[in-house]
């Protein structure tokens, strides 16, 4: 028989006065509560809170363990769909985070790791995580946790008093939990396995009367309802620096798992349900994403009289997809729980989809929210309310997969704006306006779809580089706004870009785009030109928002048309070509004007639209003037760098042969590498190179020789250096203008992503 730590509960009733206290044998411990409340005004409010205590090391002088602490909590208003959370971490979080990065834990994307390290080395943590502003105190005599004013205290009469506040978000709670049932044991008589096989002890009080007050947006209301209390502790102790490895990856974001081994990738679902009739159910299932094997299923049923029993035939599955437009992580929209031995079948539906809790410590987020539960027990209908936590199922492990996830949401946004089977109202909003419905008189909707929607969808549905759409939302968030209020904007940058592609392909007589025939090859030039041009105006109505002032809406329009003007000016110069400069360049080797002309085309066609979209996001997020310009200049530099790297990859080769190597040379195009090479070659070399480029040869040997010459000149390395300098300089300007945050980490990593891409 296994021997467990002496401070774990023995068989029989659990002594709460003893076991609610911190356990010295445990490296990881948490206290968790959730509650469903009714306010005096009739609101349905749910709340959860998790207090964590984790060993971080050992005091060399005293030999005593030292702990790190964190707190996560959130309020969900079922009627309004408002979900507001707070994550507070220990003052030692930057130091612990750096050790975690050094151990290779967390994200596998090296660019994100660099961005995180950069923030941690400054002694900061990325928002929405924030460090405790004062000291944390944990009593060893009774349950009394004081996490910088946020408190969980066991009162002398056995009730639990919970106090939470966040002055920045104007939310808070002052609640008292009165146990109505004795504590129950989860798993095997209280022993459960954590995500890597560690033993944990887990007990809970499934029903408590809850009274007190909740504050949302500064408005305080009296509330009452029912609550749940969990306490779990365990894992293993370590010596020296290895103690830090015991810190759970979810320490600031997940009350139901701990993690020590970074090579494993564990996901989980957890549920607590309080049913009408006075009984409860809790269950959780662990799943190894690498081996695709279950790592443990646990379920407990608690009867109305407080008796409980474990069930081992749990089936806990998820279905449907809701995608966050802040992290672009994916979460289910339905959960099914089956216990065949108990004749229980349940369906849990979220009260609303967006109950995502964002924290940099938790990959980078988890879903914990209110669910409404219906089903049958022995054939009889049952219903209740509960909480579900889902974590570990990360849709994007690196920036490549992240932007693929962004692309899915972009295509969804375009499809919602331009459906194949639109309603009359949807077509009216594309063609006319609610104020002038007469413009729709006689409009043949199927014909409009065939010649106005289908040509555009043929290109957008193939997917593309979705970073332009991400830019506007990210820049809204990075200045402190909430991009969820402008999620429909995702379609706008994509349509702006696709419109230019469709028209460019006609002008360039291109036959292939995004892995398929170009729009004009399928639909003919007249339809393609019209559809491409129409793209510029399809997203116009997306700019209208009741949240924005008239002044800001006017500014958005100015920025939008600034992008259009610049893009078309760039295309005009590009169509004109740069051949007229080459005779003098070949003769003199002076490439300053030529390089500036190439960069002007890149700036106008790509950099200015990207910068305009970034500024639009910052305006929507109510950023300061310095912030609006800061994000604009950053994306201007990123856009310019993107095209410079594109020129380089055209010669060095795209990953997956996305484009033909040397395609620009086959077209006789003067790109930045060609321009820079001209400035580094002697007279004979310049003449040879230009004769070769100007020949527009499609002979692989000729193209290979031209590429080799440009490479040997050092021009490609110079292009890469220039692109890096552009992005780094712009970042140094933006860095002090915006607070360290998750969106800021993404922008920093994205800059490197553009520079280091291979596609």
C-alpha positions in Angstrom: 0.0 0.0 0.0 1.3 3.4 -0.9 2.2 5.8 1.9 1.1 9.3 1.7 2.4 12.4 3.5 1.4 12.5 7.2 -0.4 15.8 6.8 -2.9 14.3 4.4 -6.3 13.4 5.7 -6.7 9.9 7.0 -9.8 7.7 6.3 -13.0 9.0 7.7 -14.4 12.5 7.9 -12.1 15.4 6.9 -11.2 17.8 9.6 -11.7 21.1 7.9 -10.1 23.1 10.7 -6.9 21.1 10.0 -7.0 20.4 6.3 -8.2 23.8 5.1 -4.8 25.0 6.3 -1.7 25.0 4.0 0.1 21.6 3.8 3.8 21.6 4.4 4.4 18.5 2.4 3.0 20.0 -0.8 4.8 21.9 -3.5 1.5 22.9 -5.1 -1.7 23.9 -3.4 -4.8 25.9 -4.2 -8.1 26.9 -2.8 -10.9 27.4 -5.3 -14.5 28.7 -5.1 -17.2 29.3 -7.6 -20.8 30.6 -7.2 -23.9 31.3 -9.1 -25.8 34.4 -7.8 -28.9 36.4 -8.3 -28.6 40.1 -7.8 -31.3 42.4 -6.3 -31.9 43.8 -9.8 -32.5 40.3 -11.3 -29.0 39.7 -12.8 -27.6 36.2 -13.0 -24.0 36.4 -12.0 -21.4 33.7 -11.7 -17.9 34.0 -10.2 -14.9 31.9 -9.6 -11.7 32.5 -7.7 -8.5 30.5 -7.3 -5.8 31.2 -4.7 -2.4 29.4 -5.4 0.6 28.7 -3.2 3.6 27.0 -4.8 7.1 26.3 -3.5 9.7 28.4 -5.4 12.8 27.6 -3.4 14.4 27.2 0.0 15.9 29.8 2.2 19.6 29.1 2.5 19.9 30.6 6.0 16.8 29.1 7.7 16.2 26.1 5.5 12.6 26.9 5.3 10.6 26.6 2.1 9.7 29.8 0.2 6.5 30.2 -1.7 5.2 32.0 -4.7 1.5 33.0 -4.8 -1.0 33.9 -7.5 -4.7 34.7 -7.8 -7.1 34.3 -10.7 -10.8 35.3 -10.5 -13.5 36.4 -12.9 -17.1 37.6 -12.9 -19.6 36.5 -15.6 -22.9 38.3 -16.2 -25.1 35.7 -18.0 -27.6 38.3 -19.3 -25.2 40.9 -20.7 -22.5 38.4 -21.7 -19.9 40.5 -19.8 -16.9 38.5 -18.5 -14.2 40.3 -16.6 -11.2 38.6 -15.1 -8.1 39.4 -13.1 -4.8 37.6 -12.8 -2.4 38.6 -10.0 1.1 37.0 -9.7 3.9 37.0 -7.2 6.5 39.7 -7.2 9.0 37.0 -7.9 7.1 36.1 -11.1 9.6 37.7 -13.5 12.5 35.7 -11.9 10.4 32.5 -11.9 9.3 33.1 -15.4 12.8 33.5 -16.7 13.8 30.2 -15.1 10.8 28.6 -16.8 11.9 30.0 -20.2 15.4 28.7 -19.6 14.0 25.2 -18.9 12.3 25.3 -22.2 8.8 25.4 -20.7 5.8 27.3 -22.1 5.4 28.2 -25.8 7.6 26.4 -28.3 7.8 29.4 -30.6 11.3 30.8 -30.2 10.1 34.3 -31.2 7.4 34.4 -28.6 10.0 33.1 -26.1 12.3 35.9 -26.9 9.5 38.4 -26.5 8.5 37.0 -23.1 12.1 37.0 -22.0 12.5 40.6 -23.0 9.6 41.6 -20.8 10.6 39.4 -17.8 14.2 40.8 -17.9 12.8 44.2 -17.3 11.2 42.9 -14.1 7.7 43.1 -15.6 5.0 40.6 -16.4 2.7 41.0 -19.4 -0.8 42.4 -18.9 -3.4 41.2 -18.1 -1.2 39.5 -15.5 -0.2 42.0 -12.8 2.0 41.6 -9.8 0.7 42.0 -6.3 1.1 45.6 -5.2 1.8 44.6 -1.5 2.8 41.5 0.4 1.0 38.2 0.5 0.3 36.7 3.9 -0.8 33.1 4.6 -1.7 32.0 8.1 -0.5 28.7 9.5 -3.0 28.6 12.3 -6.2 28.9 10.4 -7.3 29.3 6.8 -6.6 33.0 6.3 -5.2 34.0 3.0 -4.4 37.7 2.4 -3.2 38.2 -1.2 -2.6 41.9 -1.2 -6.0 42.7 0.1 -7.8 39.9 -1.7 -8.8 37.5 1.0 -10.2 34.1 1.8 -10.8 33.6 5.5 -12.3 30.7 7.5 -14.6 32.3 10.1 -14.9 30.9 13.6 -18.4 29.5 12.8 -17.1 27.5 9.8 -18.2 29.9 7.1 -15.8 31.1 4.4 -15.4 34.8 3.7 -14.2 35.9 0.3 -13.1 39.4 -0.6 -12.0 40.3 -4.1 -11.4 43.7 -5.8 -9.8 45.2 -8.8 -10.0 49.0 -8.7 -8.7 49.3 -12.3 -11.6 47.4 -13.7 -14.1 48.5 -11.1 -15.1 45.0 -10.1 -15.2 43.2 -6.8 -17.0 40.8 -4.5 -17.6 40.5 -0.8 -19.2 37.0 -0.3 -19.8 34.6 2.6 -20.0 30.9 1.9 -22.0 28.8 4.4 -21.4 25.1 3.9 -24.6 23.0 3.6 -22.9 19.7 3.1 -19.9 18.0 4.6 -16.7 17.8 2.5 -16.5 15.1 -0.2 -13.4 13.3 -1.5 -12.6 13.3 -5.2 -11.0 10.4 -7.1 -9.9 7.4 -5.2 -10.8 8.2 -1.6 -9.5 11.7 -2.1 -6.3 10.8 -4.1 -6.2 11.9 -7.7 -3.5 12.0 -10.4 -2.3 15.3 -11.7 -1.3 15.8 -15.3 2.0 14.0 -15.0 1.0 11.3 -12.6 1.8 13.2 -9.4 -0.4 12.3 -6.4 -2.7 15.0 -5.2 -5.3 15.1 -2.5 -8.6 16.7 -3.5 -11.7 17.4 -1.4 -14.6 19.8 -1.9 -17.8 21.1 -0.4 -20.3 20.9 -3.2 -23.0 23.2 -1.9 -22.8 26.4 0.1 -25.3 29.2 0.7 -23.8 32.4 -0.6 -24.7 36.0 0.4 -23.0 39.3 0.1 -22.4 41.8 -2.7 -20.8 42.0 -6.1 -19.5 45.1 -7.9 -19.5 45.3 -11.7 -18.4 48.5 -13.5 -18.5 50.3 -10.2 -22.1 49.3 -9.4 -22.4 47.4 -6.2 -25.4 45.0 -5.8 -26.6 42.6 -3.1 -26.6 39.0 -4.2 -27.4 35.6 -2.9 -27.1 32.1 -4.4 -25.2 28.8 -4.2 -21.5 28.1 -4.2 -18.8 25.5 -4.4 -15.5 25.1 -2.6 -12.4 23.1 -3.6 -9.1 22.4 -1.9 -6.3 20.5 -3.6 -2.7 19.9 -2.6 0.2 17.6 -3.4 3.0 17.0 -5.9 6.6 16.5 -4.9 9.3 18.4 -3.1 12.7 19.2 -4.7 16.0 20.6 -3.6 17.8 23.7 -4.9 16.8 25.3 -8.2 14.8 22.2 -9.1 12.1 23.4 -6.7 11.1 25.9 -9.3 10.2 23.1 -11.7 7.3 22.2 -9.3 5.6 25.4 -10.2 2.5 24.4 -12.2 2.4 25.8 -15.7 -1.2 26.7 -14.9 -0.3 28.3 -11.5 -1.9 31.6 -12.3 -4.6 30.2 -14.5 -5.9 26.8 -13.5 -7.1 25.4 -10.2 -7.2 21.8 -11.3 -3.8 20.8 -12.6 -0.1 21.1 -12.0 2.8 20.6 -14.4 6.4 19.6 -14.0 7.5 18.0 -17.3 7.5 20.4 -20.2 7.8 17.6 -22.8 4.3 16.5 -22.2 1.3 18.4 -23.4 -1.8 17.8 -21.2 -5.3 19.1 -21.7 -8.3 18.8 -19.5 -12.0 19.4 -19.0 -13.4 19.9 -15.5 -17.0 20.5 -14.5 -19.0 21.1 -11.3 -22.8 21.1 -11.4 -25.4 21.9 -8.8 -28.7 20.3 -9.8 -32.2 21.2 -8.9 -33.3 18.8 -6.2 -30.2 19.4 -4.1 -27.6 17.0 -5.6 -24.3 17.7 -7.4 -21.9 16.2 -9.8 -18.2 16.9 -10.5 -15.9 15.3 -13.0 -12.7 15.9 -14.9 -10.8 14.2 -17.6 -7.1 14.6 -18.6 -5.9 14.0 -22.1 -2.3 13.7 -23.4 -2.3 15.7 -26.7 1.0 14.1 -27.8 0.1 10.4 -27.2 -3.6 11.1 -27.8 -4.2 8.9 -24.7 -6.5 9.6 -21.7 -4.5 10.4 -18.5 -7.3 9.9 -16.0 -11.1 10.3 -15.6 -12.7 11.1 -12.3 -16.4 11.6 -11.4 -18.2 12.0 -8.1 -21.9 12.2 -7.4 -23.1 13.9 -4.3 -26.6 13.1 -3.1 -29.0 15.5 -1.5 -28.1 14.1 2.0 -24.4 14.8 1.5 -23.4 11.1 0.8 -21.2 10.7 -2.2 -19.6 8.0 -4.4 -17.1 7.9 -7.2 -17.9 6.7 -10.7 -15.3 5.3 -13.0 -17.1 5.1 -16.4 -17.0 8.8 -17.2 -17.4 9.9 -20.8 -16.6 13.6 -21.1 -16.6 14.9 -24.6 -16.7 18.3 -26.3 -18.2 19.5 -29.6 -18.6 22.7 -31.6 -16.1 25.5 -32.0 -15.9 29.1 -30.8 -12.7 31.0 -31.7 -11.4 33.8 -29.5 -10.5 36.9 -31.5 -8.0 37.9 -28.9 -5.9 34.8 -28.6 -7.4 32.9 -31.6 -7.6 29.9 -29.4 -10.5 27.6 -30.0 -13.1 26.3 -27.4 -16.1 24.0 -27.6 -19.7 25.3 -27.6 -21.1 22.1 -26.1 -20.0 19.5 -23.6 -21.5 16.0 -23.1 -21.1 14.1 -19.9 -22.2 10.5 -19.7 -22.1 8.1 -16.7 -23.6 4.9 -18.1 -23.5 3.0 -14.8 -25.6 5.8 -13.2 -27.9 6.2 -16.2 -26.9 9.9 -16.4 -26.6 11.8 -19.7 -25.9 15.5 -19.6 -25.4 18.4 -22.0 -23.6 21.5 -20.8 -24.0 24.7 -22.9 -22.0 27.9 -22.1 -24.2 30.8 -20.9 -22.3 32.7 -23.5 -19.2 31.8 -25.6 -16.6 34.4 -24.6 -15.7 33.3 -21.1 -12.0 33.0 -21.9 -9.5 33.9 -19.2 -6.3 35.3 -20.6 -3.0 34.9 -18.7 0.5 34.7 -20.1 1.2 31.8 -17.6 -1.4 29.6 -19.1 -0.7 28.9 -22.8 -1.9 31.7 -23.2 -5.4 31.3 -21.9 -8.0 28.9 -20.6 -11.8 28.8 -20.6 -13.6 28.9 -17.3 -17.2 29.9 -17.2 -20.9 29.4 -16.4 -22.7 26.6 -18.2 -26.4 25.6 -18.2 -26.8 21.8 -17.8 -29.7 19.7 -19.0 -30.1 15.9 -19.3 -31.6 12.8 -17.9 -31.1 10.6 -14.8 -32.7 7.2 -15.0 -34.8 8.6 -17.8 -36.1 11.6 -15.9 -35.3 15.1 -17.0 -32.8 17.1 -14.8 -31.2 20.5 -15.0 -28.7 22.6 -13.2 -26.1 25.3 -13.4 -22.3 24.7 -13.3 -18.8 25.8 -14.1 -16.6 24.2 -16.8 -12.9 24.7 -17.1 -11.1 23.8 -20.3 -7.4 24.3 -20.7 -4.4 22.9 -22.6 -6.2 22.5 -26.0 -4.1 25.2 -27.7 -5.0 25.8 -31.4 -1.8 27.7 -32.1 1.4 26.4 -30.7 3.6 28.8 -32.7 3.1 31.8 -34.9 2.6 29.8 -38.1 -0.3 28.0 -36.6 -1.5 31.2 -34.9 -1.9 33.0 -38.2 -3.5 29.9 -39.7 -6.1 30.2 -36.9 -6.4 34.0 -37.6 -7.0 33.1 -41.2 -9.9 30.8 -40.3 -11.6 33.7 -38.5 -10.9 36.1 -41.3 -12.5 33.8 -43.8 -15.5 33.4 -41.4 -15.8 37.2 -41.2 -15.7 37.5 -45.0 -18.3 34.8 -45.4 -20.6 36.5 -42.9 -20.3 39.8 -44.9 -20.5 38.1 -48.3 -22.6 35.0 -47.9 -23.5 32.8 -50.9 -27.1 32.8 -49.9 -27.6 36.3 -48.5 -30.8 37.7 -47.2 -32.4 40.8 -48.8 -31.2 42.9 -45.9 -27.6 41.7 -46.3 -27.5 42.6 -50.0 -29.2 45.9 -49.3 -26.3 46.8 -46.9 -23.8 45.9 -49.5 -25.6 47.7 -52.3 -27.4 50.5 -50.7 -28.4 51.4 -47.1 -31.3 51.0 -44.6 -32.1 54.6 -45.3 -32.5 54.1 -49.1 -34.0 50.7 -49.7 -35.4 51.8 -53.0 -32.0 51.3 -54.5 -32.7 47.6 -54.2 -35.8 47.7 -56.5 -35.4 45.3 -59.3 -32.0 43.9 -58.1 -31.5 40.3 -59.1 -29.9 38.9 -56.0 -28.7 35.6 -57.5 -27.0 37.5 -60.3 -25.4 39.9 -57.8 -24.0 36.8 -55.9 -22.8 35.2 -59.1 -20.9 38.3 -60.4 -20.3 40.3 -57.2 -19.8 37.8 -54.4 -18.5 34.6 -56.0 -15.5 36.2 -57.7 -14.3 37.7 -54.4 -15.0 34.5 -52.4 -13.0 32.5 -54.9 -9.9 34.3 -53.8 -10.6 35.0 -50.1 -11.6 31.4 -49.3 -8.2 30.1 -50.4 -6.6 31.9 -47.5 -3.7 34.2 -47.4 -1.4 36.2 -45.1 -3.8 37.2 -42.4 -1.5 39.5 -40.5 -3.1 42.5 -42.1 -6.4 41.7 -40.5 -4.7 40.9 -37.2 -3.0 44.2 -37.2 -6.1 46.3 -36.6 -7.4 44.2 -33.7 -4.0 43.8 -32.1 -3.3 47.5 -32.2 -6.7 48.2 -30.6 -5.8 45.9 -27.7 -2.2 47.0 -27.3 -3.3 50.6 -26.5 -5.8 49.3 -23.9 -8.9 48.9 -26.0 -11.1 45.9 -26.5 -10.9 44.5 -30.0 -13.9 42.2 -29.4 -16.1 45.3 -30.1 -14.5 45.5 -33.6 -14.2 41.9 -34.5 -16.2 42.4 -37.7 -13.2 44.5 -38.9 -11.4 41.2 -39.7 -13.0 41.2 -43.1 -12.1 44.7 -44.0 -8.3 44.4 -44.4 -8.7 41.1 -46.2 -11.1 42.6 -48.7 -8.8 45.7 -49.2 -5.9 43.3 -49.9 -7.8 40.9 -52.1 -9.3 43.7 -54.1 -5.8 44.9 -55.0 -4.7 41.3 -55.8 -7.6 40.7 -58.2 -6.9 44.0 -60.1 -3.1 43.5 -60.0 -3.5 40.1 -61.5 -5.4 41.5 -64.4 -2.9 44.3 -65.0 0.1 41.8 -64.6 -1.7 39.1 -66.7 -1.0 36.7 -63.9 -2.6 33.3 -64.1 -2.1 31.8 -60.6 -3.0 33.2 -57.2 -3.1 31.6 -53.8 -2.8 28.1 -55.2 -5.4 28.4 -57.9 -6.4 30.3 -61.1 -6.6 34.0 -60.8 -10.0 35.7 -60.6 -10.0 36.9 -64.2 -9.0 33.4 -65.5 -12.2 32.1 -63.9 -14.6 34.9 -64.4 -13.1 37.1 -67.1 -11.5 40.5 -66.9 -14.6 42.7 -66.8 -16.0 40.8 -63.8 -12.6 40.6 -62.1 -12.0 44.3 -62.4 -15.4 45.2 -61.1 -15.3 42.7 -58.2 -11.7 43.7 -57.3 -12.7 47.4 -57.2 -15.9 46.6 -55.3 -13.8 45.0 -52.5 -12.5 48.5 -51.6 -16.1 49.5 -50.6 -17.6 46.3 -49.2 -16.0 46.8 -45.9 -17.1 50.5 -45.5 -20.1 49.8 -43.4 -17.9 47.8 -40.9 -16.3 51.1 -39.9 -19.5 52.4 -38.4 -19.8 51.9 -34.7 -22.0 53.5 -32.1 -19.1 53.4 -29.6 -17.0 55.8 -31.7 -17.4 59.5 -31.7 -18.1 61.3 -35.0 -14.6 62.7 -34.8 -13.1 59.2 -34.5 -15.3 57.8 -37.3 -14.1 60.6 -39.6 -10.6 59.8 -38.7 -11.1 56.1 -39.5 -12.4 57.1 -43.0 -9.4 59.4 -43.6 -7.0 56.5 -42.6 -8.9 54.0 -44.8 -8.8 56.2 -47.9 -5.2 57.1 -47.1 -4.5 53.4 -47.5 -6.4 53.3 -50.8 -4.7 56.3 -52.2 -1.2 55.1 -51.3 -1.9 51.6 -52.6 -3.1 52.8 -56.0 -0.2 55.3 -56.3 2.2 52.5 -55.6 0.6 50.4 -58.2 0.8 53.2 -60.7 4.6 53.6 -60.1 5.0 49.8 -60.2 3.2 49.5 -63.5 5.5 52.2 -64.9 8.5 50.2 -63.9 12.0 51.2 -63.1 13.8 50.2 -66.3 14.3 53.8 -67.3 16.7 54.2 -64.4 18.9 51.2 -65.4 21.1 52.7 -68.1 22.5 55.3 -65.7 22.8 52.8 -62.9 24.7 50.4 -65.1 27.0 53.1 -66.1 27.7 54.8 -62.8 26.9 52.2 -60.1 25.0 54.9 -58.2 21.9 53.1 -56.8 20.6 55.6 -54.3 17.7 56.8 -56.4 16.9 53.3 -57.7 16.8 51.9 -54.2 14.5 54.7 -53.0 12.2 54.1 -56.0 11.9 50.4 -55.1 11.3 51.1 -51.5 8.7 53.8 -52.5 6.7 51.1 -54.3 6.9 48.7 -51.3 6.0 51.5 -48.9 2.9 52.7 -50.9 1.6 49.3 -51.8 2.1 47.4 -48.6 3.6 49.5 -45.7 1.1 52.4 -45.8 -2.0 50.2 -45.9 -0.6 48.2 -43.0 0.2 51.3 -41.1 -3.3 52.8 -41.8 -5.0 49.7 -40.5 -2.8 49.7 -37.3 -3.6 53.4 -36.7 -7.3 52.6 -37.2 -7.1 49.9 -34.5 -5.3 52.3 -32.1 -8.0 55.0 -32.7 -10.7 52.5 -32.0 -8.9 51.5 -28.8 -8.8 55.2 -27.8 -5.0 55.3 -27.8 -3.1 58.5 -27.3 -1.7 60.4 -30.3 1.8 59.1 -29.6 0.4 55.5 -29.4 -1.5 55.9 -32.7 1.6 57.1 -34.5 3.8 54.5 -32.7 1.8 51.5 -33.9 1.4 53.1 -37.3 5.2 53.6 -37.7 5.8 50.1 -36.4 3.5 48.5 -39.0 4.8 50.7 -41.7 8.3 49.3 -41.0 7.0 45.8 -40.7 5.1 46.2 -44.0 8.2 47.5 -45.7 10.4 44.8 -44.2 7.8 42.2 -45.3 8.3 43.2 -48.9 12.1 43.4 -48.6 12.2 39.9 -47.2 9.7 38.8 -50.0 12.3 40.1 -52.5 15.0 38.0 -50.8 12.9 34.9 -50.6 12.0 35.2 -54.3 15.7 34.5 -54.9 16.6 32.2 -52.1 13.5 30.2 -52.3 10.1 30.0 -50.5 9.4 27.2 -48.1 7.2 24.6 -49.8 7.9 26.2 -53.2 5.1 28.7 -52.6 6.4 30.7 -55.5 8.9 29.8 -58.2 12.4 30.6 -57.3 13.6 33.6 -59.3 10.1 34.5 -60.5 10.9 38.2 -60.3 14.0 37.7 -62.5 12.0 35.8 -65.1 9.7 38.8 -65.3 12.6 41.2 -65.6 11.6 43.0 -62.4 14.0 45.4 -60.6 13.7 44.4 -57.0 15.7 45.7 -54.0 18.3 42.8 -54.2 18.9 43.7 -57.9 19.3 47.4 -57.0 21.7 46.7 -54.1 23.7 44.3 -56.2 24.1 47.0 -58.9 25.8 49.1 -56.3 28.2 46.4 -55.3 29.4 45.1 -58.7 31.9 46.5 -61.0 31.0 48.0 -64.4 31.3 44.6 -66.2 29.3 42.9 -63.5 26.5 45.5 -63.6 26.2 45.2 -67.3 26.1 41.4 -67.2 23.5 41.4 -64.4 21.2 43.9 -66.1 21.4 42.1 -69.5 20.4 38.9 -67.7 17.5 40.4 -65.8 16.3 42.4 -68.8 16.3 39.3 -71.0 13.4 37.9 -68.9 14.7 34.4 -69.4 12.9 31.4 -68.0 16.0 29.2 -68.5 16.7 27.7 -65.0 20.5 27.8 -65.6 20.3 31.5 -66.5 18.1 32.3 -63.5 20.5 30.3 -61.3 23.5 32.2 -62.5 21.8 35.6 -61.9 20.8 34.5 -58.3 24.3 33.3 -57.6 25.8 36.7 -58.8 23.4 38.7 -56.6 24.1 36.4 -53.6 27.8 36.6 -54.0 27.6 40.4 -54.1 26.2 40.5 -50.6 23.1 42.2 -51.7 20.7 39.7 -50.1 22.4 39.9 -46.7 22.3 43.7 -47.0 18.5 43.5 -47.7 18.0 41.3 -44.6 20.0 43.7 -42.5 18.0 46.7 -43.7 14.8 44.9 -43.0 16.0 44.1 -39.5 17.1 47.6 -38.8 13.7 49.0 -39.9 11.7 46.8 -37.6 14.1 47.2 -34.6 14.2 50.9 -34.9 10.4 51.1 -35.1 10.0 48.8 -32.1 12.4 50.9 -30.0 10.1 53.9 -30.7 6.9 51.9 -29.8 8.2 50.0 -26.8 8.0 52.9 -24.2 4.6 54.0 -25.6 2.5 51.0 -24.6 2.4 48.8 -21.5 3.9 45.3 -21.5 0.9 43.1 -22.4 0.0 39.9 -24.3 -0.9 41.9 -27.4 2.5 43.7 -27.1 4.3 40.3 -26.9 2.5 39.2 -30.1 3.5 42.4 -31.9 7.1 42.0 -30.9 7.2 38.4 -31.9 5.4 39.2 -35.1 8.1 41.7 -36.1 10.7 38.9 -35.8 8.3 36.5 -37.6 8.2 38.7 -40.7 12.0 39.0 -40.7 12.6 35.3 -40.2 9.9 33.8 -42.3 10.5 31.3 -45.0 7.2 31.5 -46.9 
